[in-house]
Amino acid sequence: MHFHFDPNQDFQLHAIEAITDLFDGQTRDQGGMQSKGGQVGTLWAVANRLDLGESEILHNLRQVQKRNSIRPDKALECIGQRIQTPDGEKQARFPNFSVEMETGTGKTYVYLRTAIEQYPFTGCREKIFLKPRFWSSANLGKAVYPRLW
């Protein structure tokens, strides 16, 4: 038996397009490496920059939802927290999106390809993907049942 991976399945391409369209209008970051610190212990970092405001992202989200016959969100869901930075304490806030696809349809592939597809348009170099472990019945029992008692 041989398996053949098809990297261009329509439903995966539509998911990638939906994600990248959330950032429609984002200017490409042409920035280079930035340094913090002195000669010894210099930290080099490349920060992602988001020029779109929350209202623009919400507009893009609603366009994607409309195109896919999904009820439009009333507001943009964001995650925010005060964080400590080298320049002092600051408020960090960013939009929270989820990609919902059936098990075994290639979510991980969609996440990775989205990062690759977005780079030429936005210049974003770093992404964070949270992927839960597979919850088999054995793992579910170990994780949930002890907490019930």
Wavefront OBJ file of the C-alpha trace (Angstrom):
o trace
v 0.000 0.000 0.000
v 1.326 3.429 -0.925
v 0.165 6.769 0.396
v 0.405 9.885 -1.744
v 0.337 13.289 -0.049
v -1.589 15.916 -2.028
v -0.440 19.402 -0.934
v -3.186 21.152 -2.885
v -6.477 19.861 -1.537
v -9.185 22.489 -1.989
v -10.376 22.512 1.642
v -6.802 23.022 2.885
v -6.157 25.815 0.390
v -9.411 27.517 1.450
v -8.326 27.331 5.107
v -4.911 28.832 4.254
v -6.573 31.591 2.232
v -8.988 32.353 5.086
v -6.118 32.747 7.547
v -3.958 34.894 5.279
v -6.960 37.077 4.369
v -7.320 38.042 8.043
v -4.200 40.168 7.547
v -5.203 41.732 4.224
v -3.735 45.228 4.086
v -0.755 44.491 6.338
v 2.356 46.166 4.978
v 5.419 43.996 4.526
v 7.932 44.391 7.328
v 11.265 45.279 5.755
v 12.994 45.607 9.115
v 16.186 43.817 9.856
v 17.877 42.567 12.986
v 17.729 44.836 16.008
v 20.116 44.698 18.943
v 19.643 45.323 22.643
v 22.509 45.554 25.051
v 26.200 46.264 24.841
v 29.125 44.568 23.155
v 28.982 41.619 25.548
v 25.671 39.816 25.802
v 24.004 41.587 22.901
v 20.579 40.180 22.127
v 19.642 40.144 18.449
v 15.964 39.845 17.682
v 13.555 40.292 14.822
v 10.214 41.563 16.039
v 7.016 41.030 14.095
v 5.061 44.200 13.493
v 1.301 44.400 13.009
v 0.193 47.679 11.414
v -3.468 46.735 11.115
v -5.757 48.007 13.832
v -8.348 45.851 15.546
v -11.148 47.403 13.469
v -9.346 46.470 10.224
v -8.723 42.924 11.411
v -12.366 42.620 12.489
v -13.438 43.846 9.023
v -11.194 41.219 7.398
v -12.536 38.536 9.746
v -16.119 39.411 8.836
v -15.250 39.261 5.113
v -13.795 35.766 5.568
v -16.822 34.685 7.620
v -19.248 36.060 5.024
v -17.407 34.294 2.187
v -17.655 31.007 4.117
v -21.295 31.424 5.243
v -20.305 31.792 8.901
v -22.225 34.082 11.247
v -20.086 37.237 11.637
v -18.523 37.936 15.023
v -19.773 41.047 16.824
v -16.326 41.836 18.218
v -12.730 40.795 17.804
v -11.685 38.317 20.500
v -8.316 39.310 21.954
v -5.972 38.028 24.601
v -4.231 40.617 26.731
v -1.899 40.700 29.692
v 0.679 42.945 31.313
v 4.161 41.625 30.569
v 7.668 42.533 31.607
v 9.913 43.649 28.722
v 13.497 44.978 28.628
v 11.927 48.452 28.344
v 9.647 47.951 31.350
v 6.160 46.633 31.911
v 3.787 46.868 28.942
v 0.331 45.699 27.941
v 0.479 42.884 25.374
v -2.706 42.328 23.400
v -3.315 40.289 20.285
v -6.257 38.820 18.369
v -7.163 35.206 19.057
v -8.214 33.011 16.121
v -8.808 29.300 15.798
v -8.801 27.012 12.786
v -11.457 24.369 13.120
v -11.060 21.324 10.917
v -11.995 17.693 11.379
v -9.473 15.232 12.802
v -7.086 13.923 10.173
v -7.717 16.665 7.614
v -4.290 18.294 7.863
v -4.517 21.112 10.424
v -0.794 20.957 11.184
v -0.023 21.142 7.469
v -2.388 24.109 7.127
v -0.710 25.905 10.073
v 2.788 25.399 8.691
v 1.907 26.253 5.113
v 0.063 29.369 6.304
v 3.253 30.592 7.993
v 5.173 30.033 4.766
v 2.462 31.643 2.605
v 2.182 34.716 4.854
v 5.881 35.562 4.983
v 6.189 37.083 1.470
v 3.227 39.380 2.144
v 3.754 40.405 5.767
v 7.368 39.617 6.583
v 6.221 37.978 9.840
v 8.947 35.576 10.837
v 7.575 34.094 14.032
v 4.310 32.324 14.745
v 3.042 30.403 17.717
v 0.863 27.379 17.083
v -0.713 25.564 19.980
v -1.628 22.038 19.055
v -3.222 19.848 21.707
v -2.097 16.277 22.147
v -4.297 13.573 20.784
v -6.757 12.679 23.539
v -7.068 8.940 23.434
v -9.459 7.402 25.928
v -6.467 6.256 28.006
v -5.017 9.784 28.130
v -8.419 11.278 28.825
v -8.865 8.963 31.804
v -5.462 9.897 33.233
v -6.065 13.620 32.776
v -9.712 14.030 33.724
v -10.785 11.337 36.156
v -8.180 12.016 38.880
v -9.382 15.635 38.976
v -12.964 14.558 39.546
v -12.179 12.933 42.899
l 1 2 3 4 5 6 7 8 9 10 11 12 13 14 15 16 17 18 19 20 21 22 23 24 25 26 27 28 29 30 31 32 33 34 35 36 37 38 39 40 41 42 43 44 45 46 47 48 49 50 51 52 53 54 55 56 57 58 59 60 61 62 63 64 65 66 67 68 69 70 71 72 73 74 75 76 77 78 79 80 81 82 83 84 85 86 87 88 89 90 91 92 93 94 95 96 97 98 99 100 101 102 103 104 105 106 107 108 109 110 111 112 113 114 115 116 117 118 119 120 121 122 123 124 125 126 127 128 129 130 131 132 133 134 135 136 137 138 139 140 141 142 143 144 145 146 147 148 149
